[in-house]
Amino acid sequence: MSDDRQPAARPSLLGLVENQEENLRASSVRVLLGIFSLAAQPVFFPAASEFVWVLVLYALGAILFHLAIRRGIGGTARIVAGGVMDVAFITFLVHRMGSQSTALVAAYVLPGMFNALVVAPVWAPRCIGGLAIVGYAAVCFAEANGYLAYGPDLEMRIAEPTVLGAVRATLYLSAFIAASTWVSERIAKLVRDREIALRKANAQLEQLSQRDPLTQLYNRRFFVQRVQEELERVRRGHPMALLMMDLDGFKHINDKQGHLAGDELLRRIAAAIGETTRVIDVIGRFGGDEFVVLLPDTDAEQATIVAERLVQTVRSVGTEADPKRPVTASVGLSFARAEDDVTILLNTADDAAYRAKEAGGDRFLVATVPDRESFSSGPRASVRAG
């Protein structure tokens, strides 16, 4: 049965959400660094009080980048821009404290490392690491050649840096940044590979918990859950129908041809039902030779067409299995009402299927008002929602 109401496939948002969470965690470190720099300046860098505006700008920039991540603004451009801001800020601090004598040089590894650990294009952390090397080299050579004062905020004076020292320091930092970025990328790749494997395993477990192992249709527990969800939509004005299908003469196949032939027939019928219904319909195996079909957004006229087609489909497959005594289907059709619960809907459809079987099978019947009023005491009232 074709239907132009089939929903379009939607990409999963899980990966996007996880990426944002990782980027937010890394951005939080940047915000804390900006706030800490402002708080620590009077204690650790009193001589740099005239440049406190640089610390204020960095803290504000960190907050703006954090908000941009929350709103999903910028993408890769934001990542690179944030790395440039980090490198510029670290370069400023390194210059003020002496490029070849301060331990702050180690902070150059942080921008590349953070961007390697969060979800970013592989070139981004390498580009930022390269920018850090260029920034540090520029400061070192500018100080060594007298273009910049060396360590203007140092409490004690030390020997002026040399060009050879600048070369040596730049090479050391380059090796340090390259090694740390590579290690961070490897760690991030291993973690993500394990996360992907774990996600696949969880998806497989979820699939197994929802599917009938023989027919691969939804199992009873999951089907009941979906009925409960669709009933909420019924209360908001959406039509819905439910079909309960009981096979006629199936026991004869098991007795005459064996249980393997019976299992194969069940698989073929399940596949045929799937080909007859829409993507938005929910098909389940309720147990034994009973199948159920949930028809969301389906009115009475459409549902009766589906029921008739299912009867014909099962008859066709059942005739191929045994032309002399074909397996057919007794189908009960129930239309959901706003006041219905899962038990009422399933039992009324089941009662209608029972009446169709008593009438000779190979047909469908629609649940009536008496079915709804007496389902709890009828001969087929054993269908439960649990």
LINSULHU-V697300 format. One record per pair of residues at least 24 apart in sequence whose C-alpha atoms are under 8 Angstrom apart, sorted by the first residue. I is the first residue (numbers start at 1). J is the second residue. Records with the same first field share a line. If there is no record, write none. Layout:
I=J / J
This chain:
1=275 / 276 / 277 / 278 / 306
2=277 / 278
3=278
6=278 / 279 / 280
7=279 / 280
19=118 / 119
20=69 / 70 / 72
22=118 / 119
23=69 / 118 / 119
24=66 / 69 / 70
26=114 / 118
27=62 / 65 / 66
28=66
30=62
31=59 / 62 / 63 / 66
33=59
34=58 / 59 / 62
35=59
45=153
47=153
48=96 / 153
54=89
58=85 / 89
76=120 / 121 / 124
79=115 / 120 / 124
80=124 / 128
83=111 / 112 / 128
84=128 / 131
86=111
87=111 / 128 / 131 / 132 / 135
88=135
91=135 / 136 / 139
95=139 / 150 / 151 / 152
96=150 / 151 / 152 / 153 / 154
97=151 / 152 / 153 / 154
98=150 / 151 / 152 / 154
99=136 / 139 / 140 / 150 / 151
100=140 / 161 / 165 / 166 / 169
105=173
108=132 / 177
109=176 / 177 / 180 / 181
112=177 / 181
113=180 / 181 / 184 / 185
116=181 / 184 / 185 / 188
117=184 / 185 / 187 / 188
118=188
125=181
126=181
129=177 / 178 / 181
133=170 / 173 / 174 / 177
136=170
137=166 / 167 / 170
140=166 / 170
141=166
212=284 / 285
214=263 / 267
215=266 / 267 / 270 / 271 / 285
217=270 / 283 / 284 / 285
218=282 / 283 / 284 / 285
219=284 / 285 / 286
220=284 / 285 / 286 / 287
221=386
223=282 / 283 / 284
224=342 / 385 / 386
226=282
227=294 / 342
228=341 / 342
230=296
231=336 / 338 / 340 / 341 / 342
234=336 / 337 / 338
235=337 / 338 / 339
237=338
238=296 / 297
239=296 / 297 / 298 / 299 / 335 / 336
240=294 / 295 / 296 / 297 / 298 / 299 / 335 / 336
241=294 / 295 / 296 / 298 / 299 / 300 / 303 / 333 / 334 / 335 / 336
242=292 / 293 / 294 / 295 / 333 / 334 / 335 / 336 / 345 / 346 / 349
243=292 / 293 / 294 / 295 / 307 / 331 / 332 / 333 / 334 / 349
244=290 / 291 / 292 / 293 / 331 / 332 / 333 / 346 / 349 / 350 / 353
245=290 / 291 / 292 / 329 / 330 / 331 / 332 / 350 / 353
246=289 / 290 / 291 / 329 / 330 / 331 / 353 / 357
247=289 / 290 / 327 / 328 / 329 / 330
248=327 / 328 / 329 / 330 / 357 / 361 / 362
249=325 / 326 / 327 / 328
250=289 / 327
253=322
265=317 / 318 / 321
268=317
269=314 / 317
272=313 / 314 / 317
273=310 / 313 / 314
276=306 / 309 / 310 / 313
277=306
300=335
303=333
304=333
307=331 / 333 / 364
308=363 / 364
311=362 / 363 / 364
315=362
328=361 / 362
329=361 / 362 / 363
330=354 / 356 / 357 / 361 / 362 / 363 / 364
331=356 / 362 / 363 / 364 / 365
332=356 / 364 / 365 / 366 / 367
333=364 / 365 / 366 / 367
334=366 / 367
335=367
342=385
343=383 / 384 / 385
344=372 / 375
346=383 / 384 / 385
347=375 / 376 / 380 / 381 / 382 / 383 / 384
348=372 / 375
350=380 / 381 / 383
351=375 / 378 / 379 / 380 / 381
354=380
